[in-house]
Amino acid sequence: MARKPISVYQLNQYIKRSIETDPVLRDVAVHGEISRITFQKNGYVYFDLKDERSSVSCAIWSDIPDKDKLASGKEVTVYGRLSVYDVRGTYTIAVNGFDLAGEGDLAIAFAKLKKKLAAEGLFDPAVKKPIPSFPKHVGVVTASTGAAIRDIMRIITDRNDYVDIHLFPVAVQGPQAAGEIAAAIDRADRDFPWLDVLIVGRGGGSEEDLAAFSEEIVARSIFACRIPVISAVGHESDIAISDFVADIRAATPTDAANIAVPDTHLIRDELDRIAERMRIDLGRHLAAGENRMQACSMDLLGQILRDRIRMREERADALMGRLEALDPRHTLERGYAMVQSGEGEILTGTGNMQAGDEIRLIMKDGTADAQVLRTGTEKEQ
């Protein structure tokens, strides 16, 4: 005889009562490493508690001491009870106390590798390559399925109808992921040098899920890549080693798509606006020119030309007058003479004369040769 079916809500209610009334589950102590922690404005704290194989959701809904000391990567023992959210059929440890034990293995490995690569210069801003303003080809190293590639392709195709997208599918989590990601970056750099930019990343997940992007092999492939690399790992609060090595870090895969390509629709709209402004300005200038041409009669144009010719003639006369005033012949006409040495040099004083020197006097109507009898200053004369 078939059992009478119950609703999903009835099932979840039954599980909720069973778990929340179990004396063992009403007072648990669980040890693990904190990941994906968030602090809410209302004082609530949410995080995952994980070990090498599993994770469980935790929540702090009460005001307990030192909860601000909790952080991703910290090892902790939490105390509390299991609470079931019957709308979704999920359970959470409602934490009412904890003991911190230190940093977890992932956080320690992350910090150690970060320090090592920084010392080698892999994070140096001076070696960062600029992202092209108008790329034609964008490469993406990520999983072939999942939210990341869907978001990247949607954003790029919505913003830009000019660029091509080239996918390099890889595993983005698990023991083989780091090797596949590094190999895909190396392949893109080696076999696809015409790529303008390379997005490397994945969607959100736990720290374990994102760990492949903090592996040394991935960091060194990004650093060696000649194509500019955008790191786009997880959510805005997630940090991976690839973020420090890449030429630019995007908060999310969606953000990476926005950084990688310009919005060609906005560019065309702006070009259309500029062209319209130029057309209007040109029309105004042409209309103003036509008005000026119509206002100028032939008589007025003739008068303008005559005035300009007269001004040129007056300027020429003035220049001729200045030239004539400088003519030495006018000086000779007033009774003065020029004195030349025997070698033909014009003498302007007695400093270059000696008694017995032959000189020539140039006057208004001819020349006369003479000999210097003596020299002296005007007072001595």
C-alpha positions in Angstrom: 0.0 0.0 0.0 1.4 3.4 -1.1 2.3 5.9 1.6 0.3 9.1 1.7 2.5 11.9 0.3 3.2 15.0 2.3 4.2 18.5 1.2 7.8 19.8 1.0 7.0 22.2 3.9 5.7 19.4 6.0 8.9 17.4 5.4 11.0 20.4 6.3 9.0 21.1 9.4 9.4 17.5 10.5 13.2 17.7 9.9 13.3 21.0 11.8 11.6 19.6 14.8 13.7 16.4 14.8 17.0 18.3 14.6 16.2 21.2 16.9 14.8 18.9 19.6 17.7 16.4 19.5 19.6 16.9 22.8 23.0 16.2 21.0 22.4 18.8 18.3 21.1 21.4 20.7 24.6 21.7 22.2 27.5 21.1 19.7 31.1 22.1 19.6 32.7 22.0 16.1 36.3 22.8 15.1 37.3 24.0 11.7 38.6 26.9 9.6 36.5 30.1 8.9 35.8 31.1 5.2 33.4 33.4 3.4 32.7 35.5 6.5 30.4 38.5 6.2 29.5 41.1 8.9 26.0 42.6 8.5 25.0 46.1 9.5 22.5 44.7 12.0 25.3 42.9 13.9 24.7 39.5 12.5 27.8 37.4 11.3 27.6 34.7 8.7 30.5 32.3 7.7 31.3 28.8 6.6 33.2 26.4 8.9 35.2 23.9 6.9 37.8 21.2 7.1 39.6 19.4 4.3 36.4 17.5 3.2 33.3 19.4 4.2 31.8 22.7 5.3 28.8 23.9 7.3 27.1 27.2 7.5 27.3 29.2 10.8 25.5 32.3 12.0 25.9 34.6 15.0 22.6 36.2 15.8 23.4 37.4 19.3 25.8 39.8 20.8 28.8 37.6 21.9 32.2 38.9 23.0 35.1 39.4 20.5 33.1 38.4 17.4 34.9 41.1 15.5 38.1 39.0 15.9 36.7 36.3 13.6 38.2 36.4 10.1 38.6 34.1 7.1 41.4 31.7 7.5 41.2 31.6 11.3 40.9 28.2 13.0 38.1 28.2 15.6 36.0 26.0 17.7 32.3 27.2 17.7 29.7 26.3 20.3 26.0 26.4 19.6 23.0 24.6 18.4 21.7 23.4 15.0 18.9 25.5 13.5 16.9 24.5 10.4 15.7 27.1 7.8 12.5 25.2 6.8 11.8 27.4 3.7 14.9 25.9 2.0 15.5 22.9 4.0 19.0 24.0 5.1 20.6 23.9 8.5 23.0 26.3 10.2 25.0 26.3 13.5 23.6 29.1 15.6 26.8 30.1 17.3 26.7 31.4 20.9 30.4 31.2 21.7 33.8 30.3 20.2 37.5 29.8 20.8 40.1 31.0 18.3 43.0 28.7 17.6 44.9 30.6 15.0 45.2 30.8 11.2 44.2 27.8 9.0 46.5 26.1 6.5 45.0 27.9 3.5 45.6 31.3 5.0 49.1 30.4 6.1 50.0 29.1 2.6 48.4 32.2 1.0 50.4 34.6 3.1 53.7 32.7 2.6 53.3 32.6 -1.2 52.3 36.2 -1.4 55.4 37.3 0.5 57.6 35.2 -1.7 56.2 36.4 -5.0 56.2 40.0 -3.8 59.9 39.8 -2.9 60.6 38.5 -6.5 58.8 41.5 -8.0 55.8 39.7 -9.5 53.5 42.4 -8.0 55.5 45.4 -9.1 53.3 48.1 -10.6 56.1 49.0 -13.0 55.7 45.7 -14.9 52.0 46.0 -15.3 50.8 46.1 -18.9 48.0 48.5 -20.0 44.7 47.2 -21.1 44.0 48.2 -24.8 41.3 50.8 -25.2 39.8 49.1 -28.3 40.5 45.4 -28.3 39.5 43.2 -31.2 40.0 39.8 -29.6 39.4 38.8 -25.9 40.5 35.5 -24.5 38.8 34.0 -21.4 40.3 31.2 -19.2 37.5 29.7 -17.2 35.1 26.8 -17.0 33.0 26.2 -20.1 29.9 26.0 -18.0 28.8 28.2 -15.1 27.9 31.7 -14.3 31.3 33.3 -15.0 31.5 32.6 -18.7 27.8 33.3 -19.2 28.2 36.7 -17.5 31.3 37.6 -19.4 29.8 36.7 -22.8 26.6 38.5 -22.0 28.3 41.7 -20.9 30.7 41.8 -23.8 28.2 41.1 -26.5 25.7 43.6 -24.9 28.4 46.3 -24.8 30.5 45.7 -27.9 29.5 44.3 -31.3 33.1 44.5 -32.6 35.1 42.1 -30.4 35.6 38.4 -30.7 35.6 36.1 -27.7 37.9 33.1 -27.5 37.3 30.6 -24.6 40.0 28.4 -23.1 38.0 25.9 -21.1 39.6 24.7 -17.8 38.6 23.2 -14.5 38.4 26.0 -12.0 38.5 23.9 -8.8 39.9 20.6 -7.7 43.4 19.2 -7.6 43.9 19.5 -11.4 42.6 23.0 -11.8 45.8 25.0 -11.2 47.7 23.0 -13.8 44.9 23.4 -16.4 44.6 27.2 -15.8 48.4 27.7 -16.0 48.6 25.6 -19.2 45.7 27.5 -20.8 47.4 30.8 -20.1 50.7 29.5 -21.5 48.8 28.2 -24.6 47.1 31.5 -25.2 50.3 33.4 -24.9 52.1 31.0 -27.2 49.6 30.2 -29.9 47.3 33.2 -29.8 49.6 36.2 -29.7 47.0 38.3 -31.5 44.8 38.3 -28.4 44.5 41.8 -27.0 43.5 40.9 -23.5 43.0 37.7 -21.4 40.4 37.3 -18.6 41.4 34.7 -16.1 38.9 33.8 -13.4 35.7 32.1 -12.2 32.5 32.8 -10.2 32.1 32.8 -6.5 32.8 29.9 -4.1 34.4 29.0 -0.9 38.1 29.6 -0.3 38.8 26.0 -1.3 36.9 26.5 -4.5 39.0 29.6 -5.4 42.3 28.1 -4.2 43.6 27.2 -7.7 43.9 30.9 -8.5 46.3 31.3 -5.6 48.7 28.5 -6.7 52.3 29.5 -7.6 52.1 27.8 -11.1 49.1 30.1 -12.0 50.8 33.2 -10.7 54.0 32.5 -12.7 52.1 31.9 -15.9 50.2 35.2 -15.5 53.4 37.0 -14.9 55.1 35.5 -17.9 52.1 36.1 -20.2 52.8 38.9 -22.8 49.1 39.4 -23.3 47.6 41.8 -20.7 45.7 39.8 -18.0 42.6 40.7 -16.0 42.1 38.6 -12.9 38.4 38.0 -12.1 38.1 35.6 -9.2 34.9 35.2 -7.2 33.1 38.1 -5.6 34.4 41.5 -4.7 35.4 40.4 -1.2 37.4 37.4 -2.5 41.1 37.8 -2.9 43.4 35.5 -4.9 47.2 35.6 -5.6 46.3 36.0 -9.3 44.7 39.4 -8.4 48.2 40.7 -7.3 50.1 39.3 -10.3 47.6 40.3 -13.1 47.9 43.6 -14.9 44.5 44.6 -13.4 42.2 43.0 -10.8 38.4 42.9 -11.5 36.0 42.6 -8.5 33.9 40.0 -10.4 33.8 38.3 -13.9 31.1 40.8 -14.8 33.4 43.7 -13.8 36.2 42.1 -15.9 34.0 42.1 -19.0 33.2 45.8 -18.4 36.9 46.6 -18.0 38.0 44.6 -21.0 35.9 46.2 -23.7 34.4 49.7 -24.3 30.7 50.2 -24.9 30.6 50.8 -28.7 27.0 51.8 -28.5 27.9 54.7 -26.2 30.8 55.6 -28.4 28.6 55.7 -31.5 26.1 57.9 -29.7 28.8 60.3 -28.7 30.2 60.4 -32.2 26.7 61.1 -33.5 26.3 64.0 -31.0 29.7 65.4 -32.1 28.8 65.1 -35.8 25.5 66.9 -35.1 27.2 69.7 -33.2 29.7 70.1 -36.1 26.9 70.2 -38.6 25.1 72.9 -36.7 28.3 75.0 -36.1 29.2 74.7 -39.8 25.7 75.8 -40.8 26.0 78.8 -38.6 29.4 79.8 -40.0 28.1 79.5 -43.6 25.0 81.5 -42.9 27.1 84.3 -41.2 29.5 84.3 -44.2 26.6 84.6 -46.6 25.2 87.5 -44.6 28.5 89.3 -44.6 28.8 88.8 -48.4 25.4 90.2 -49.0 26.1 93.2 -46.8 29.2 94.1 -48.9 28.4 96.0 -52.2 31.0 96.2 -55.0 31.5 99.9 -54.2 32.3 99.1 -50.6 34.7 96.4 -51.7 36.4 98.9 -54.0 36.7 101.5 -51.3 38.3 98.8 -49.0 40.8 98.0 -51.7 41.7 101.6 -52.3 42.2 102.3 -48.6 44.5 99.4 -48.3 46.5 100.5 -51.4 46.8 104.0 -50.0 48.0 102.7 -46.6 50.7 100.6 -48.4 51.8 103.7 -50.4 52.1 105.8 -47.3 54.1 103.2 -45.5 56.5 102.9 -48.5 56.9 106.7 -48.6 57.8 106.7 -44.9 60.4 104.0 -45.4 62.0 105.8 -48.4 62.2 109.0 -46.3 64.0 107.2 -43.6 66.4 105.7 -46.1 67.2 109.1 -47.7 67.9 110.6 -44.2 70.6 107.9 -43.8 72.3 108.7 -47.1 75.9 110.0 -46.3 75.7 112.4 -49.3 73.4 114.7 -47.4 76.1 115.0 -44.7 78.8 115.9 -47.3 76.5 118.6 -48.8 76.6 120.4 -45.4 80.4 120.9 -45.7 81.6 117.7 -44.0 84.1 115.3 -45.5 84.8 111.5 -45.0 88.4 110.5 -44.4 89.9 107.3 -45.7 93.2 105.7 -44.9 95.6 104.7 -47.6 94.1 101.3 -47.6 90.6 102.6 -48.1 89.3 102.2 -44.6 86.9 104.9 -43.3 88.6 106.8 -40.4 86.3 108.0 -37.7 89.0 109.4 -35.3 92.6 110.2 -34.9 93.4 107.1 -33.0 94.3 105.2 -36.2 96.4 108.1 -37.6 100.1 108.9 -37.3 102.1 111.8 -38.7 103.2 111.1 -42.2 100.2 108.9 -43.1 98.7 109.3 -46.5 94.9 110.0 -46.3 92.1 110.8 -48.7 89.3 113.4 -48.2 86.0 112.6 -49.8 83.9 115.7 -50.3 80.6 116.4 -52.0 82.2 117.1 -55.4 85.3 114.9 -55.4 88.3 113.7 -53.5 91.7 115.2 -52.3 94.8 113.3 -51.2 96.6 114.7 -48.1 99.3 113.8 -45.6 98.9 113.9 -41.8 101.3 116.5 -40.3 100.5 115.8 -36.7 97.7 114.3 -34.5 96.3 115.3 -31.2 93.1 115.9 -29.3 90.8 118.9 -29.7 92.2 120.5 -26.5 95.8 120.0 -27.6 95.0 121.8 -30.9 
